[in-house]
Amino acid sequence: VNNCVGFSNYKFFLLFLAYSLLYCLFIAATDLQYFIKFWTNGLPDTQAKFHIMFLFFAAAMFSVSLSSLFGYHCWLVSKNKSTLEVFRAPIFRHRTDKNGFSLGFSKNLRQVFGDEKKYWLLPVFSSLGDGCSFPTCLVNQDPEQASTPGGLNSTSKNENHLFPAKPLRDSQSHLLTDTPSWSETTAKGEKDKVGMSNPALTMENET
């Protein structure tokens, strides 16, 4: 299994575990009465009774192993994790967060099984997303950008254009992302220097 299970087939893997577990439980339950008769000498003395014993042991052992594996992956789905996040917490720009991808129990299930519940138990692809980018529960704003009371950012005090805050993972260098604002600030500083060279404008600035 190791590297065979990913975004495109994780739902199919979970369904495979569920189908296999139900099948093994069904075999063990229907074979139990004959398994009891084997030990009480209630079966005819033929080679078939050894097949019954082997079938029960195989179904019971696979039921135990599949139930543990299926339960473990159900827990992973409820937390919107994979085995990678379990063994090593994902690293984000601000810190490591082992629950960074958890969106809540209901939304975590929908990430794997999709929005339409009628397809959850069917072997058809219905997972959400593209497999390259995944939503996170991080709500921290970029500390490099000043936030306004309305939750919006402004590049300049004199500008009336408000821009939504960027997620923390999209944060980049302040000089690179705010190049237009930096240029306008520089231009404004140059105008102030020119204005200071004019006595009339100098008096106006001082007053």
Phi, psi and chi 1 to 4 in degrees:
 res  aa     phi    psi   chi1   chi2   chi3   chi4
   1 VAL       -  -62.8  175.9      -      -      -
   2 ASN    21.1  -86.3 -160.6    6.5      -      -
   3 ASN  -103.3   14.1  -65.4  -38.1      -      -
   4 CYS   -85.2  -21.4  -55.2      -      -      -
   5 VAL  -102.4  127.1  179.8      -      -      -
   6 GLY  -146.5 -157.6      -      -      -      -
   7 PHE   -60.6  -43.0  168.9   78.8      -      -
   8 SER   -72.9  -23.2  -60.1      -      -      -
   9 ASN  -129.5   15.9   60.1   -8.2      -      -
  10 TYR   -66.7  -39.8 -169.4   45.3      -      -
  11 LYS   -62.5  -41.9  175.6 -171.1  173.7 -177.9
  12 PHE   -65.0  -35.2  -58.8  105.1      -      -
  13 PHE   -65.4  -42.5  174.3   67.2      -      -
  14 LEU   -64.5  -41.6  -71.3  172.5      -      -
  15 LEU   -65.8  -36.8  -67.7 -180.0      -      -
  16 PHE   -60.8  -43.7  165.1   73.6      -      -
  17 LEU   -63.9  -41.5  -66.5  178.8      -      -
  18 ALA   -66.4  -46.5      -      -      -      -
  19 TYR   -62.1  -42.9  -62.1  157.8      -      -
  20 SER   -65.8  -40.6  -57.9      -      -      -
  21 LEU   -64.1  -44.5  177.1   59.0      -      -
  22 LEU   -63.2  -39.1  -68.9  176.7      -      -
  23 TYR   -65.4  -44.9  179.2   69.2      -      -
  24 CYS   -64.7  -40.3  -70.1      -      -      -
  25 LEU   -64.1  -38.6  -68.7  175.1      -      -
  26 PHE   -64.8  -43.6  173.5   76.9      -      -
  27 ILE   -64.4  -44.9  -65.0  -62.4      -      -
  28 ALA   -64.2  -38.3      -      -      -      -
  29 ALA   -69.6  -41.6      -      -      -      -
  30 THR   -75.6  -23.9   54.3      -      -      -
  31 ASP   -91.2   -8.0 -167.8   44.3      -      -
  32 LEU   -62.5  -42.8  178.1   60.4      -      -
  33 GLN   -64.0  -36.5   56.8  177.7  -26.3      -
  34 TYR   -74.6  -29.9  -57.8  102.5      -      -
  35 PHE   -65.9  -37.9 -179.6   75.5      -      -
  36 ILE   -68.3  -40.7  -65.0  175.4      -      -
  37 LYS   -65.0  -28.7  -69.7 -178.8  179.3 -179.8
  38 PHE   -62.7  -41.2  171.1   81.6      -      -
  39 TRP   -80.7  -17.6  -65.7  103.5      -      -
  40 THR  -102.6   13.4   57.3      -      -      -
  41 ASN    57.3   37.4  -64.3  -36.1      -      -
  42 GLY   -94.9   -1.5      -      -      -      -
  43 LEU  -102.6  152.2  -68.0  178.2      -      -
  44 PRO   -60.3  147.8  -17.2   26.9      -      -
  45 ASP   -79.2   77.5 -168.5    9.4      -      -
  46 THR  -131.0  173.7   60.9      -      -      -
  47 GLN   -71.5  -17.0  -66.5 -178.2   -7.7      -
  48 ALA   -64.4  -29.0      -      -      -      -
  49 LYS   -67.3  -28.0   62.9  179.3 -176.5  179.9
  50 PHE   -71.9  -32.0  -64.6  100.6      -      -
  51 HIS   -65.9  -38.1  -63.1  168.5      -      -
  52 ILE   -64.1  -42.5  -67.3  175.4      -      -
  53 MET   -63.9  -45.4 -178.4 -178.2   64.5      -
  54 PHE   -63.9  -41.1  174.2   78.1      -      -
  55 LEU   -62.9  -40.8  179.1   62.1      -      -
  56 PHE   -67.0  -45.0  178.9   81.5      -      -
  57 PHE   -63.0  -41.7  -83.4  120.7      -      -
  58 ALA   -65.3  -45.4      -      -      -      -
  59 ALA   -64.9  -39.2      -      -      -      -
  60 ALA   -67.8  -43.5      -      -      -      -
  61 MET   -66.4  -42.0  -71.9 -173.1  -63.7      -
  62 PHE   -66.8  -31.9  -85.5  108.0      -      -
  63 SER   -64.3  -42.0  -62.4      -      -      -
  64 VAL   -66.0  -47.3  173.3      -      -      -
  65 SER   -67.1  -41.8   59.6      -      -      -
  66 LEU   -68.8  -36.2  -74.4  174.0      -      -
  67 SER   -65.0  -39.8   60.8      -      -      -
  68 SER   -67.7  -43.0   60.2      -      -      -
  69 LEU   -68.0  -42.3 -176.2   60.2      -      -
  70 PHE   -66.1  -41.3  179.7   65.8      -      -
  71 GLY   -63.2  -38.7      -      -      -      -
  72 TYR   -63.8  -43.4  174.1   67.5      -      -
  73 HIS   -73.1  -29.9  -81.0  -80.6      -      -
  74 CYS   -63.6  -39.4  -72.9      -      -      -
  75 TRP   -64.7  -39.3  176.7   78.2      -      -
  76 LEU   -62.9  -42.4  -70.2  179.1      -      -
  77 VAL   -64.8  -40.2  171.0      -      -      -
  78 SER   -63.9  -25.1   66.5      -      -      -
  79 LYS  -100.9    1.1  -60.2  -65.0 -176.7  179.6
  80 ASN    55.0   49.1 -153.5   12.1      -      -
  81 LYS  -122.6  166.1  -67.5 -178.2  178.5 -178.7
  82 SER  -121.9  177.8   66.5      -      -      -
  83 THR   -64.7  -22.9   51.6      -      -      -
  84 LEU   -65.2  -44.4  -66.5  177.9      -      -
  85 GLU   -69.8  -24.1  -75.9   80.6   29.2      -
  86 VAL   -72.6  -44.7  172.4      -      -      -
  87 PHE   -82.0  -25.4  -70.0  106.8      -      -
  88 ARG  -148.1  119.6 -175.3 -177.9   63.7 -177.1
  89 ALA   -63.6  138.9      -      -      -      -
  90 PRO   -64.4  144.5   21.9  -31.9      -      -
  91 ILE  -103.1  122.0  -58.3  174.7      -      -
  92 PHE  -107.1  179.4  -61.5   95.0      -      -
  93 ARG   -66.0  -34.0 -172.0  174.9  -64.9  -87.8
  94 HIS   -92.0  -34.0   65.2  -58.3      -      -
  95 ARG  -173.2  177.2   55.5 -178.5  166.7   81.3
  96 THR   -86.8  143.1   59.0      -      -      -
  97 ASP  -144.8  111.0 -170.8   -8.5      -      -
  98 LYS   -70.4  -19.1   61.7 -179.8 -178.9  179.6
  99 ASN  -112.5   27.7  -64.4  -43.3      -      -
 100 GLY   -65.7  -24.6      -      -      -      -
 101 PHE  -100.0   -1.6  -66.8  106.0      -      -
 102 SER   -76.6  124.5 -178.9      -      -      -
 103 LEU  -110.4    6.7  -52.5  175.0      -      -
 104 GLY   109.0  153.7      -      -      -      -
 105 PHE   -57.0  -48.6 -179.4   77.1      -      -
 106 SER   -64.8  -47.0  177.6      -      -      -
 107 LYS   -69.3  -30.3  -68.1 -176.6  178.8  179.7
 108 ASN   -65.1  -41.1  -68.5  -17.2      -      -
 109 LEU   -63.6  -39.3  -69.6 -179.2      -      -
 110 ARG   -68.5  -26.8  -64.7  177.5 -174.2  -87.2
 111 GLN   -61.6  -33.8  -72.7  -66.9  -49.5      -
 112 VAL   -94.9  -44.2  177.4      -      -      -
 113 PHE   -97.7  -14.5  -66.9   98.4      -      -
 114 GLY    96.3  177.2      -      -      -      -
 115 ASP   -82.5  -28.8  -70.7  -32.3      -      -
 116 GLU   -93.5  113.5  -59.9 -173.3   20.4      -
 117 LYS   -68.1  -20.6  -64.9 -177.1  178.7 -179.5
 118 LYS   -68.2  -16.2   60.4 -177.8  179.6 -179.8
 119 TYR  -100.6    0.2  -63.9  125.4      -      -
 120 TRP   -64.0  -40.7  -78.2   15.3      -      -
 121 LEU   -95.3    4.1  -60.8  179.3      -      -
 122 LEU  -101.3  143.6  -60.7  178.3      -      -
 123 PRO   -78.3   61.4   28.9  -34.2      -      -
 124 VAL  -126.2  145.6  -66.6      -      -      -
 125 PHE   -72.1  124.6 -178.1   79.6      -      -
 126 SER  -143.2   12.7   58.4      -      -      -
 127 SER   -67.8  152.7  -59.1      -      -      -
 128 LEU   -90.7  150.1  -58.4 -179.3      -      -
 129 GLY    99.2 -178.5      -      -      -      -
 130 ASP  -113.8   -2.2   55.7    1.5      -      -
 131 GLY    84.1   -2.8      -      -      -      -
 132 CYS  -110.0  -40.5  -63.2      -      -      -
 133 SER  -123.1  141.7   58.2      -      -      -
 134 PHE  -130.7  140.0  -57.8   91.2      -      -
 135 PRO   -68.1  149.9   25.3  -33.6      -      -
 136 THR  -124.2  166.6   64.8      -      -      -
 137 CYS   -93.8    7.4   65.5      -      -      -
 138 LEU   -72.0  130.3  -58.2  178.6      -      -
 139 VAL  -121.3    7.1  -66.0      -      -      -
 140 ASN   -68.3  138.6  -59.1   59.5      -      -
 141 GLN   -88.7  161.9  -65.0 -177.3   -4.5      -
 142 ASP   -67.4  118.5 -169.1  -17.7      -      -
 143 PRO   -66.5  -14.6   24.7  -33.4      -      -
 144 GLU   -78.8  -14.5  -63.3  174.8   -8.4      -
 145 GLN  -112.7  129.6  -61.0 -176.6    9.4      -
 146 ALA   -72.9  135.9      -      -      -      -
 147 SER  -100.2  147.6   59.6      -      -      -
 148 THR   -97.8  165.7   60.5      -      -      -
 149 PRO   -57.0  -27.1  -25.2   32.8      -      -
 150 GLY   -82.9    2.9      -      -      -      -
 151 GLY    83.9   13.9      -      -      -      -
 152 LEU  -114.2  158.2  -59.3  176.5      -      -
 153 ASN  -108.8  146.3  -72.2  -15.3      -      -
 154 SER  -123.3  137.9  173.9      -      -      -
 155 THR   -82.3  -18.5   55.7      -      -      -
 156 SER  -153.8  150.0  175.8      -      -      -
 157 LYS   -68.4  -29.4  -66.9 -178.3 -179.9  179.9
 158 ASN   -88.7   -3.1  -63.0  -30.9      -      -
 159 GLU   -96.4  145.3  -67.3 -179.5   -2.2      -
 160 ASN  -100.1   -0.4  -65.1  -34.7      -      -
 161 HIS   -86.5  121.6  -59.4  -72.8      -      -
 162 LEU  -107.7  138.6  -59.7  178.1      -      -
 163 PHE  -121.6  142.9  -59.8   93.3      -      -
 164 PRO   -66.2  151.0   22.7  -32.0      -      -
 165 ALA   -67.6  141.5      -      -      -      -
 166 LYS   -82.5  147.4  -67.3 -177.4  177.8  179.9
 167 PRO   -62.6  157.1  -12.2   21.9      -      -
 168 LEU   -62.5  -34.9 -171.6   60.1      -      -
 169 ARG   -70.7  -19.4   61.2  178.6  179.3  179.4
 170 ASP   -92.9    5.6  -65.7  -26.8      -      -
 171 SER   -66.7  137.5  171.6      -      -      -
 172 GLN  -134.5 -173.0  -64.4  178.1   -7.4      -
 173 SER   -62.9  139.7  173.6      -      -      -
 174 HIS   -62.9  -37.6  178.8   70.9      -      -
 175 LEU   -72.1  -28.2  -64.9  178.6      -      -
 176 LEU   -81.3  -41.5  -65.5  177.7      -      -
 177 THR   -78.2  -32.2   54.5      -      -      -
 178 ASP  -106.5   42.0  -64.0  -24.6      -      -
 179 THR   -60.1  -46.1  -58.1      -      -      -
 180 PRO   -60.1  -42.1  -23.6   34.1      -      -
 181 SER   -64.9  -38.4  175.0      -      -      -
 182 TRP   -65.2  -39.0  178.1   76.0      -      -
 183 SER   -66.8  -41.3  -58.8      -      -      -
 184 GLU   -66.0  -37.5  -67.8  175.7    2.4      -
 185 THR   -64.6  -41.6  -55.6      -      -      -
 186 THR   -63.6  -43.1  -54.9      -      -      -
 187 ALA   -64.1  -39.0      -      -      -      -
 188 LYS   -64.0  -38.7 -178.1  178.6  178.6 -178.8
 189 GLY   -64.6  -37.7      -      -      -      -
 190 GLU   -67.3  -38.4  -67.2  177.5   -4.0      -
 191 LYS   -63.8  -38.2  -70.1 -178.5 -179.0  178.9
 192 ASP   -63.4  -38.3  -68.4  -18.7      -      -
 193 LYS   -65.0  -40.4  -69.6 -178.4  179.9  179.3
 194 VAL   -65.0  -41.1  173.9      -      -      -
 195 GLY   -64.0  -34.9      -      -      -      -
 196 MET   -66.9  -24.5  -67.0  -61.2  -67.4      -
 197 SER   -76.8  -14.3   61.9      -      -      -
 198 ASN   -95.2  119.8 -169.6  -26.3      -      -
 199 PRO   -57.9  -40.1  -22.7   32.7      -      -
 200 ALA   -63.8  -43.5      -      -      -      -
 201 LEU   -69.4  -28.8  -66.2  178.0      -      -
 202 THR   -65.2  -44.4  -57.5      -      -      -
 203 MET   -63.6  -38.5  -65.3  -63.2  -63.9      -
 204 GLU   -65.7  -38.0 -178.1  178.8   -2.7      -
 205 ASN   -69.2  -35.7  -70.4  -25.2      -      -
 206 GLU   -71.3  -33.9  -68.8  177.8   -7.6      -
 207 THR   -77.1      -   58.3      -      -      -
